[in-house]
Amino acid sequence: MFITRAHAETSLPTGLETADDADFGMAGFGLVDSFEEWPQVLSDADAERYARIFALQSDGRFDEADRLIARLGDRLLMGHVTEQRLMHPTAYTASYDELRDWMAFYGDHPDAERIYALAMKRRPGGEARPREPERPEETAMPVVSRQPSTIDQLDSYSAADRLKGAQAKRARALEAQIAARVRKGEAEAAEKLIGSAEVQKLFDRPALDQARIRVASLLLMQGQIARAYELAGPAADRSAAIVPYGHWTAGLAAWKLGRAETARRHFELFARTAGLSAWNEAAGAFWAARTNMALGDFDTAQTWLDRAARQPLTFYGQIARAMLGAPTGDVWQPSLAGGVTPGLRRALLQNEGARRALALSQIGEYDRAAGEVELVAAAAAPEEAPAVVELAEQVNAPEAATVIGRKVAAASGMPDVASIFPVPDYTPRGGFSVDRALLYALARKESNFNPHAVSPAGARGLMQLMPGTAQLVANSLGLGGGLSLNRPDVNLQLGQAYLRRLMDEPYIGNNLVNVLVAYNAGPGNLRRWQDGRGISADDDPLFFVETIPVAETRDFLEQVLTNLWIYRNRLGQTSPSLAALAEGDWPSYETIDGNVGSDNAAIASRR
């Protein structure tokens, strides 16, 4: 099918100019409390035709689709229709001319990069290059605070920085050898290498102390607490100006040894370090407060808790707020609520990408609609954010909402938590068996709500399920094979079933720390860490969290718990797991959501 100008022509659908008078009432994923209803872009007849066209082309029935295409009154979605045909995996082979023509008319569409790449592969010698894809110039936006691994985050100081030539090269090689031994858990071998004559000659004092702190962190996780402090304490005191994270490791070791006064000194010095991330600032302040409480200095403890609580979107910021009895609602009050003016809405409705998104959503092509909204969000100015968030709400595109939420942060200096923590309109097949807050917390961390996310290891979809694990769970549910992990309802169904399987294991139970560690690192690693350290219900859960041997798992656990508590609040639920950690107890999963076990009719997907 060659593309003609008639295919590319679009028109403003009737009624859009009166959108300001419409009644917005979609509940969607809850970014704003209420808003007017977006207009229907396509007529009922065209919506039915487009839906049928996409279905026919999916089956390779292009002649039948062409007859319906000829009857369309509004050709707004012809770029998507033609792309579906040109990129059909089996039933159509697109020529270079067709691909070139598509780029000429539809280079601003979400799939333009794919079409362009295929066109370049099929371009005959001597033919002009096709038009390049149009991509909006993204407005600047900050990265929402993400937690680095506190224990493993050491400064980038290198002994090689003050050396030259062969000596610098050798110093880097020795640093790599020390790091490799630490990664392998070989603390004794790493210490021996640090003490070698060659390392002592090439490394200056900060480089030696940085290496000692690396080994101390490993010893701490291996339960060799006294030796960990012997290395970390003096190293932190000598080289804190260059390696401040030594105070963190030394503080944890001193705490475990029962030396609260020493731990307080280290944590307070760490918390005062300039340039810490929000996560690390809150962590240092919280542990400074904790040690002061242990010493009976409650006034100083409150000062440090106040400081930690100033980072409410972090793990320790949330716990500090709970300990202070701070109100939770002010953490996420949506700054976008009520911020959509008639002018903003009218302006957005002139954007062809926005209109295509609404039309695609109208016919059930939600993935395509989300792709359009993500491009609109990338190009939007911060002042356009409220209208774009409403659009993302309408087409159920939470990933786009997080993009625009960060633009709000860029404009105001404050993140709009309601948009960076969206409540998507997704329902697992068969309904919810696990609270929405936990599923959303995991999906936000694992995929940022991208149903098509694929990790380097091959994990897929919202919950980042490995295909093998997903198939085992599917078999246990009697579902068989052939399930698409890119479908949100399927991915959530299998993900929540896997969570339930983990909770059924006696050594995991409803302990949220155990559940999330097993989800990320695997049940075998959790069991090994439990057995190796003799963990019991009487142990300090926060110390266990901070000494999990794998940095990725520590970060995952703290981020997912933080997400969980914010989603509990967003959904109007209590957070017993947050209250438990604030009291120094292990957090447990409790079913609070009234939708669990119901038929979910009230929140069923519009699909």
C-alpha positions in Angstrom: 0.0 0.0 0.0 1.7 3.2 -1.2 1.0 6.3 1.0 -0.7 9.2 -0.7 -1.3 12.7 0.5 -4.9 11.7 1.1 -3.8 9.1 3.6 -1.8 11.7 5.5 -4.5 14.5 5.7 -6.1 15.0 9.0 -8.8 17.3 10.2 -9.8 18.7 13.6 -12.7 16.6 14.7 -16.0 18.3 15.2 -16.6 19.5 18.7 -13.1 20.0 19.9 -13.5 23.7 20.0 -16.1 23.3 22.7 -14.0 21.1 24.9 -13.9 23.7 27.7 -17.6 23.1 28.3 -17.3 19.3 28.6 -17.7 17.3 31.8 -14.3 15.7 32.7 -14.9 12.8 35.1 -12.5 10.0 34.5 -11.0 8.4 37.6 -8.0 6.9 35.8 -4.8 6.6 37.8 -5.6 9.4 40.2 -3.1 12.2 39.3 -5.7 14.8 40.0 -8.9 14.7 42.1 -11.3 15.7 39.3 -11.2 17.2 35.9 -13.5 17.7 32.9 -14.0 14.9 30.4 -11.9 14.9 27.3 -13.9 15.0 24.1 -14.5 12.1 21.8 -12.0 12.6 19.0 -13.4 10.1 16.5 -17.0 9.6 15.5 -18.6 6.4 16.7 -18.5 5.1 13.1 -14.9 5.9 12.5 -13.9 4.5 15.9 -15.6 1.2 14.9 -13.9 1.2 11.5 -10.4 1.9 13.0 -10.8 -0.8 15.6 -11.8 -3.3 12.8 -8.9 -2.1 10.5 -6.3 -2.8 13.2 -7.8 -6.2 13.9 -7.9 -7.1 10.2 -4.4 -6.0 9.5 -3.1 -7.9 12.6 -4.4 -11.1 10.8 -2.9 -10.0 7.5 -6.3 -9.3 5.9 -5.2 -6.2 4.1 -7.8 -6.2 1.2 -10.6 -6.1 3.7 -8.9 -3.4 5.7 -8.5 -1.3 2.6 -12.2 -1.3 1.9 -12.8 0.1 5.4 -10.0 2.6 5.0 -11.8 4.0 2.0 -14.8 4.7 4.1 -13.0 6.6 6.9 -14.2 10.1 7.5 -11.2 11.2 9.6 -7.8 9.9 8.6 -6.1 11.0 11.8 -4.7 7.6 12.6 -3.5 6.6 9.1 0.1 6.9 10.2 -0.5 4.2 12.8 -2.5 2.1 10.4 0.1 2.2 7.7 2.9 1.5 10.2 1.1 -1.6 11.5 1.0 -2.9 7.9 4.5 -2.0 6.9 6.0 -3.6 10.0 3.8 -6.7 10.0 6.2 -9.5 11.0 4.9 -12.1 8.5 2.2 -10.9 6.1 3.8 -7.9 4.5 7.2 -6.9 3.2 7.6 -3.1 2.9 9.5 -1.7 0.0 11.9 1.2 0.4 9.5 3.5 -1.4 6.7 2.8 1.0 9.0 3.3 4.0 10.4 6.5 2.5 6.9 7.8 1.9 5.8 6.9 5.4 8.7 8.9 6.8 7.8 11.9 4.6 4.3 12.1 6.1 4.6 10.6 9.6 8.1 11.3 10.8 6.7 12.7 14.1 5.1 9.5 15.1 6.3 7.2 17.9 7.5 4.5 15.6 9.5 6.7 13.3 12.8 5.5 14.5 11.9 1.9 13.7 10.6 2.8 10.2 13.7 4.9 9.5 16.1 2.2 10.5 14.3 -0.3 8.2 14.2 2.2 5.4 18.0 2.8 5.7 18.6 -1.0 5.5 16.4 -1.3 2.3 17.6 1.9 0.6 18.9 1.1 -2.9 22.2 2.5 -4.0 22.0 6.0 -5.3 18.6 6.7 -3.6 18.2 9.8 -1.5 18.0 9.2 2.2 14.5 9.3 3.7 13.4 12.1 6.0 14.9 11.7 9.4 12.5 11.1 12.4 11.3 14.2 14.2 12.0 14.2 17.9 10.9 16.9 20.3 13.5 18.9 22.1 13.1 17.8 25.6 12.9 20.5 28.3 15.4 20.2 31.1 14.3 18.2 34.1 16.1 16.9 37.1 16.5 13.2 38.0 14.1 12.4 40.8 16.3 11.4 43.8 17.4 7.8 43.5 19.2 6.0 46.2 22.9 5.1 45.7 24.1 2.2 47.7 25.3 3.9 50.9 27.8 1.2 52.0 29.3 0.7 48.6 29.4 4.3 47.5 33.0 5.3 47.9 34.5 8.4 46.4 36.2 8.2 43.0 39.6 8.9 44.5 42.4 6.9 42.9 46.0 6.4 43.9 46.8 6.8 40.2 45.7 10.4 40.2 49.0 11.6 41.7 51.1 9.1 39.7 52.3 9.0 36.1 53.1 6.5 33.4 53.7 2.9 34.4 53.2 3.6 38.1 49.7 5.1 37.5 48.8 2.1 35.4 50.0 -0.3 38.0 48.1 1.5 40.8 44.9 1.2 38.8 45.5 -2.5 38.3 46.0 -3.0 42.0 42.9 -1.0 42.9 41.0 -3.3 40.5 42.4 -6.4 42.1 41.4 -5.2 45.6 37.9 -4.4 44.3 37.6 -7.9 42.7 38.6 -9.6 45.9 36.0 -7.7 47.8 33.3 -8.5 45.2 34.2 -12.2 45.6 33.9 -12.0 49.3 37.6 -12.6 49.9 38.2 -10.2 52.8 41.4 -11.8 54.0 43.0 -11.8 50.5 42.0 -8.2 50.0 43.6 -7.2 53.3 46.8 -9.1 52.5 47.0 -7.3 49.1 46.5 -3.9 50.8 49.4 -4.7 53.2 51.7 -5.7 50.4 54.9 -3.7 49.9 53.9 -2.7 46.4 50.5 -1.3 47.5 52.0 0.5 50.5 54.5 2.1 48.1 52.2 3.2 45.4 49.1 4.2 47.4 48.9 7.4 49.4 47.0 7.5 52.7 43.5 8.3 51.3 43.8 5.5 48.7 44.9 3.1 51.4 42.0 4.1 53.7 39.5 3.9 50.8 40.7 0.3 50.2 40.5 -0.5 53.9 36.9 0.9 54.0 35.9 -1.4 51.1 37.2 -4.4 53.0 35.5 -3.1 56.2 32.2 -3.0 54.4 32.6 -6.6 53.3 33.6 -7.7 56.8 30.5 -5.9 58.2 28.2 -7.9 55.8 30.0 -11.1 56.7 29.4 -10.5 60.4 33.0 -9.8 61.4 31.9 -6.6 63.1 34.9 -6.0 65.4 37.4 -6.3 62.6 35.2 -4.1 60.4 35.5 -1.3 62.9 39.2 -1.8 63.4 39.6 -1.0 59.7 36.9 1.5 59.1 37.1 3.6 62.3 40.7 4.9 62.0 40.4 5.1 58.2 37.3 7.3 58.5 39.0 9.6 61.0 42.2 9.9 58.9 40.6 10.4 55.5 37.1 11.7 56.0 37.7 14.7 53.8 38.3 12.5 50.8 36.5 9.3 51.8 33.5 10.4 54.0 31.6 7.2 53.6 34.0 5.5 56.0 32.0 7.2 58.8 28.9 5.3 57.6 30.6 1.9 57.7 32.3 2.7 61.0 29.0 3.9 62.5 27.2 0.7 61.6 30.0 -1.4 63.1 30.1 0.6 66.3 26.3 0.4 66.6 26.4 -3.4 66.3 29.2 -3.6 68.9 27.0 -1.7 71.3 29.3 1.4 71.3 26.5 4.0 70.9 28.7 7.0 71.7 31.2 6.1 69.0 28.5 5.3 66.6 26.9 8.7 67.2 30.1 10.5 66.4 30.5 8.7 63.1 26.9 9.1 62.0 26.8 12.8 62.9 30.1 13.4 61.0 28.7 11.5 58.0 25.4 13.4 58.1 27.2 16.7 58.1 29.1 15.8 54.9 28.5 18.3 52.2 27.1 17.1 48.9 25.3 14.0 50.0 22.3 12.8 48.0 18.9 13.2 49.6 18.9 9.5 50.4 22.2 9.5 52.1 21.5 12.7 53.9 18.3 11.2 55.3 20.2 8.0 56.2 22.9 9.7 58.1 20.5 12.0 60.0 18.3 9.1 60.9 21.1 7.0 62.3 22.4 10.0 64.1 19.0 10.4 65.7 18.9 6.7 66.5 22.2 6.7 68.3 21.2 9.8 70.3 18.0 8.1 71.4 20.0 5.1 72.5 22.1 7.5 74.7 19.0 9.3 76.1 19.6 12.6 74.3 16.1 13.0 72.9 16.3 16.7 72.1 19.3 16.1 69.8 17.6 13.0 68.4 14.6 15.1 67.4 16.8 17.6 65.7 18.3 14.9 63.6 14.9 13.3 62.9 13.6 16.7 61.7 16.5 16.8 59.3 15.9 13.3 58.0 12.2 14.1 57.6 13.0 17.0 55.3 13.6 14.3 52.6 10.1 12.7 52.6 10.5 10.7 49.4 13.4 8.7 50.8 13.4 5.5 52.9 14.7 7.1 56.1 12.8 10.3 55.5 9.6 8.3 55.6 10.6 6.5 58.8 11.6 9.7 60.4 8.3 11.3 59.6 6.5 8.3 61.1 8.5 8.6 64.3 7.7 12.3 64.5 4.0 11.7 63.9 4.2 14.0 60.9 1.1 14.2 58.7 1.4 12.1 55.6 -0.9 13.8 53.3 1.3 16.8 52.7 4.0 14.6 51.2 2.0 14.1 48.0 -0.6 16.8 47.7 -0.9 17.1 43.9 0.3 20.6 42.8 -1.4 19.9 39.5 -4.9 19.6 41.0 -7.1 22.3 39.6 -4.2 23.6 37.5 -5.7 22.9 34.1 -7.1 26.1 32.6 -9.4 26.2 29.6 -6.6 27.7 27.6 -4.2 24.9 28.4 -6.7 22.3 27.5 -7.6 24.0 24.2 -4.0 24.4 23.3 -3.2 20.8 23.9 -6.1 19.7 21.8 -4.5 21.5 18.8 -1.5 19.1 19.1 -1.9 16.3 16.6 0.0 13.9 18.9 -2.4 14.6 21.7 -5.4 14.1 19.4 -3.9 10.9 18.1 -3.4 9.7 21.6 -7.1 10.3 22.5 -8.2 8.7 19.3 -6.1 5.6 19.9 -7.3 5.3 23.4 -10.9 5.6 22.1 -10.4 2.4 20.0 -8.4 0.4 22.6 -4.9 0.9 21.1 -3.5 1.9 24.5 0.2 1.1 23.8 0.1 3.3 20.8 -1.7 6.0 22.7 1.0 5.9 25.4 3.7 6.3 22.8 2.1 9.5 21.6 1.7 10.9 25.1 5.3 10.2 25.9 6.3 12.4 22.9 3.9 15.1 23.9 5.3 15.0 27.5 8.9 15.1 26.4 8.2 18.3 24.4 5.9 20.0 26.9 6.9 23.1 28.8 6.5 22.9 32.6 3.5 25.3 32.5 1.8 22.8 30.2 2.2 20.0 32.7 -1.3 20.0 34.2 -3.0 19.4 30.8 -0.4 16.8 29.8 -1.0 14.9 33.0 -4.7 14.9 32.4 -4.0 13.5 28.9 -1.8 10.8 30.4 -4.6 10.1 32.8 -7.1 9.7 30.1 -5.1 7.2 28.0 -3.6 5.4 31.1 0.0 6.3 30.4 1.7 6.4 33.8 5.2 6.3 32.3 4.4 9.6 30.6 3.0 11.0 33.8 6.4 10.5 35.6 8.1 12.4 32.8 5.9 15.4 33.1 6.1 15.2 36.9 9.8 15.7 36.7 9.2 18.7 34.5 7.1 20.2 37.3 10.0 19.6 39.6 12.3 21.4 37.1 9.9 24.4 37.1 9.0 24.6 40.8 11.9 22.9 42.6 9.4 20.5 44.1 8.4 17.1 42.7 4.8 16.6 42.0 4.4 13.3 43.8 0.9 12.7 42.5 2.4 12.4 39.0 5.7 10.7 39.7 3.7 8.1 41.8 0.8 7.5 39.4 -2.0 5.0 40.2 -2.4 3.3 36.9 -5.7 1.8 35.6 -4.3 -1.8 35.5 -6.1 -4.8 36.9 -4.6 -8.3 37.0 -6.5 -11.0 35.2 -8.8 -12.6 37.7 -8.6 -9.6 40.0 -6.2 -8.6 42.8 -4.9 -11.1 45.3 -2.2 -8.7 46.6 -2.7 -5.1 47.6 -2.5 -2.6 44.8 0.0 -0.5 46.8 2.6 -3.3 46.8 2.1 -4.1 43.1 2.4 -0.5 42.1 5.4 -0.1 44.3 7.2 -2.9 42.6 6.1 -1.9 39.1 7.3 1.6 39.6 10.7 0.4 40.7 11.0 -2.5 38.2 9.8 -0.9 35.0 8.6 2.6 35.7 5.2 1.3 34.5 6.5 0.4 31.0 4.7 -2.8 30.0 7.4 -3.5 27.3 10.4 -3.0 29.5 13.1 -5.7 29.1 16.1 -5.9 31.4 19.6 -7.0 30.2 19.0 -10.3 32.0 15.7 -10.8 30.1 13.2 -9.9 32.7 10.0 -8.6 31.1 7.0 -6.3 31.7 5.7 -4.2 34.5 6.9 -6.6 37.3 10.1 -7.6 35.4 9.4 -11.3 35.5 11.9 -13.8 34.1 10.2 -15.9 31.5 11.2 -19.2 33.2 9.8 -18.0 36.6 6.7 -16.7 34.9 6.1 -20.0 33.1 6.4 -21.9 36.4 3.9 -19.7 38.0 1.6 -19.9 35.0 1.7 -23.7 35.2 0.9 -23.6 38.8 -2.2 -21.6 38.0 -3.2 -23.9 35.2 -2.6 -21.3 32.5 -0.2 -23.1 30.2 2.2 -21.4 27.9 2.0 -18.7 25.3 1.2 -15.8 27.7 2.4 -12.4 26.8 4.4 -10.8 29.6 4.0 -7.4 27.9 0.3 -7.4 28.7 -0.2 -5.6 32.0 -3.1 -7.8 33.2 -1.1 -11.0 32.6 2.2 -9.6 34.0 0.4 -8.4 37.2 -1.5 -11.7 37.5 1.7 -13.7 37.4 3.7 -11.2 39.5 1.2 -11.2 42.3 0.9 -15.0 42.2 4.7 -15.2 42.5 4.6 -12.9 45.5 2.1 -15.2 47.1 4.3 -18.2 46.4 7.1 -16.5 48.2 5.0 -15.6 51.2 4.0 -19.3 51.4 7.6 -20.3 52.1 8.1 -20.8 55.9 11.5 -18.9 55.9 9.9 -15.9 54.1 6.3 -15.6 55.4 4.8 -12.2 55.4 8.0 -10.5 56.4 8.3 -7.7 53.8 12.1 -7.6 54.0 12.3 -11.3 53.3 9.7 -11.1 50.5 11.3 -8.2 48.7 14.9 -9.6 49.1 13.7 -13.0 47.7 11.9 -11.2 44.8 15.0 -9.3 43.8 17.9 -11.6 44.7 16.1 -15.0 44.7 14.9 -17.2 47.5 18.2 -19.1 47.5 20.2 -16.0 48.3 17.9 -14.9 51.0 18.1 -18.3 52.7 21.9 -18.3 52.4 22.1 -14.8 54.0 19.7 -15.8 56.8 21.6 -19.0 57.6 25.0 -17.4 57.3 24.2 -14.7 59.8 21.7 -16.4 62.1 19.0 -13.8 61.6 16.1 -14.0 64.2 13.0 -12.1 64.9 14.9 -10.3 67.7 17.5 -8.8 65.4 17.6 -5.2 64.3 15.8 -5.1 60.9 17.4 -1.8 59.8 20.9 -3.1 60.5 20.0 -6.2 58.5 18.8 -4.0 55.6 22.0 -2.0 55.6 24.3 -5.1 55.6 22.6 -7.1 52.8 25.6 -8.2 50.8 24.3 -7.1 47.4 24.1 -3.4 46.8 21.4 -3.7 44.2 19.2 -5.7 46.6 19.7 -3.1 49.4 18.7 -0.3 47.0 15.7 -2.3 45.7 14.4 -3.1 49.1 14.6 0.5 50.4 13.1 2.0 47.2 10.2 -0.5 47.0 9.3 0.0 50.7 9.4 3.8 50.2 7.1 3.4 47.1 4.8 1.1 49.1 4.4 3.7 51.9 3.7 6.5 49.5 1.2 4.4 47.6 -0.5 3.4 50.8 -1.0 7.1 51.5 -2.1 7.9 48.0 -4.8 5.2 48.2 -6.0 6.4 51.6 -4.6 3.3 53.5 -2.6 2.9 56.7 1.1 1.7 56.6 1.6 -0.9 59.3 4.9 -1.9 57.8 6.2 1.7 58.1 4.9 1.9 61.7 6.7 -1.4 62.5 10.1 -0.1 61.2 9.6 3.1 63.1 9.2 1.0 66.2 12.3 -1.0 65.4 10.2 -4.1 64.4 10.3 -6.2 61.3 7.7 -5.0 58.7 5.0 -7.5 57.7 2.7 -7.5 54.7 -0.9 -7.0 55.6 -3.9 -7.0 53.3 -5.6 -3.7 53.7 -6.9 -3.0 50.2 -10.6 -3.7 49.9 -10.1 -4.6 46.3 -8.2 -7.8 47.1 -10.3 -10.8 46.7 -13.2 -8.8 45.1 -14.4 -8.9 41.5 -12.7 -5.5 41.1 -15.6 -4.1 39.2 -15.1 -0.7 40.5 -11.6 -0.5 39.2 -11.7 -2.8 36.2 -9.7 -1.6 33.2 -11.5 0.2 30.5 -10.1 -2.4 28.2 
